Amino acid sequence: MTVTVTKMPGGITQLFNTETGRVTYKCKSESGYMLIEAFSGIVKFHQKGAMATVTGHLTSLDSCSVIKENDSNYKEALTAIIHAQKQFAQAKSEMYQKEIQELERKLSFL
């Protein structure tokens, strides 16, 4: 079995099983939000360890709920997702900038 692990914004980790096609999203923080197309809305992870799983046409939630576009909390959840994605992008950018600087430093000594 091969599982690809990808860190996502908002303290969510995606686990993809390449043999079964199963995708599991697991919350690594106390709570989190993620727009997941298979659930047709925003999935709210209520606690650390909460999971949303997609296998083919089957979906399941464990300690999660779905917020639909007409829900009163949708705007707040979408705002939280945007904020988390901005933080995630900033952290990734800083990480790559440090790597680039280190490579440039090595190049300058050649």
C-alpha positions in Angstrom: 0.0 0.0 0.0 1.3 3.5 -0.9 0.0 6.5 0.8 0.9 10.0 -0.3 0.8 12.6 2.6 0.3 16.3 1.8 0.0 19.1 4.3 -2.9 21.4 3.5 -3.8 24.9 4.8 -5.7 25.1 8.1 -4.0 22.3 9.9 -5.4 19.6 7.6 -3.4 16.7 6.2 -4.4 14.8 3.1 -3.7 11.1 2.9 -4.1 9.5 -0.5 -4.0 5.7 -0.9 -2.8 5.2 -4.5 -4.0 1.6 -4.5 -7.6 2.2 -3.4 -8.1 5.8 -4.5 -9.2 6.6 -1.0 -8.5 10.2 0.1 -8.7 11.0 3.8 -8.4 14.5 5.3 -7.4 14.6 8.9 -7.4 17.6 11.2 -4.0 18.1 12.9 -5.2 21.2 14.9 -8.0 21.7 17.4 -10.4 22.6 14.6 -10.3 23.5 11.0 -12.2 24.2 7.8 -11.7 22.9 4.2 -13.6 23.2 1.0 -14.1 19.6 -0.2 -15.9 19.2 -3.5 -17.0 15.7 -2.7 -19.1 17.0 0.2 -20.5 19.9 -1.8 -19.6 22.5 0.8 -17.1 23.4 3.5 -16.2 20.6 5.9 -15.8 21.8 9.5 -13.4 19.6 11.5 -14.6 19.9 15.1 -11.6 18.5 16.9 -8.0 17.3 16.5 -8.0 14.0 14.7 -11.4 14.6 13.0 -11.5 13.0 9.6 -13.4 13.3 6.3 -12.9 10.4 3.9 -13.7 10.0 0.2 -13.5 6.6 -1.6 -15.0 6.6 -5.1 -18.6 7.8 -4.6 -18.7 7.0 -0.9 -18.0 9.8 1.6 -17.9 9.7 5.4 -17.3 12.2 8.2 -15.9 11.5 11.7 -16.3 14.5 14.1 -17.0 16.8 11.2 -20.0 18.6 9.7 -20.7 20.1 6.3 -21.6 23.8 5.9 -23.6 24.5 2.8 -23.5 27.8 0.9 -27.0 28.8 2.2 -25.9 28.2 5.9 -25.5 31.2 8.1 -22.0 30.1 9.1 -20.8 29.7 5.5 -19.3 33.2 5.2 -17.4 32.9 8.4 -16.1 29.4 7.4 -15.0 30.7 4.0 -13.2 33.7 5.6 -11.3 31.2 7.9 -10.3 29.2 4.8 -9.0 32.2 3.0 -7.0 33.3 6.1 -5.5 29.8 6.5 -4.6 29.6 2.9 -2.9 33.0 3.0 -0.9 31.9 6.1 0.0 28.6 4.4 1.2 30.4 1.2 3.2 32.9 3.3 5.0 30.1 5.2 5.7 28.1 2.0 7.1 31.2 0.3 9.4 32.0 3.3 10.6 28.4 3.3 11.5 28.5 -0.4 13.1 31.9 -0.1 15.4 30.5 2.5 16.3 27.6 0.3 17.0 29.9 -2.6 19.2 32.1 -0.4 21.2 29.1 0.8 21.7 27.9 -2.8 22.8 31.4 -3.9 25.2 31.5 -1.0 26.7 28.2 -2.0 27.0 29.4 -5.6 28.8 32.5 -4.6 31.6 30.4 -3.1 32.2 28.4 -6.3 
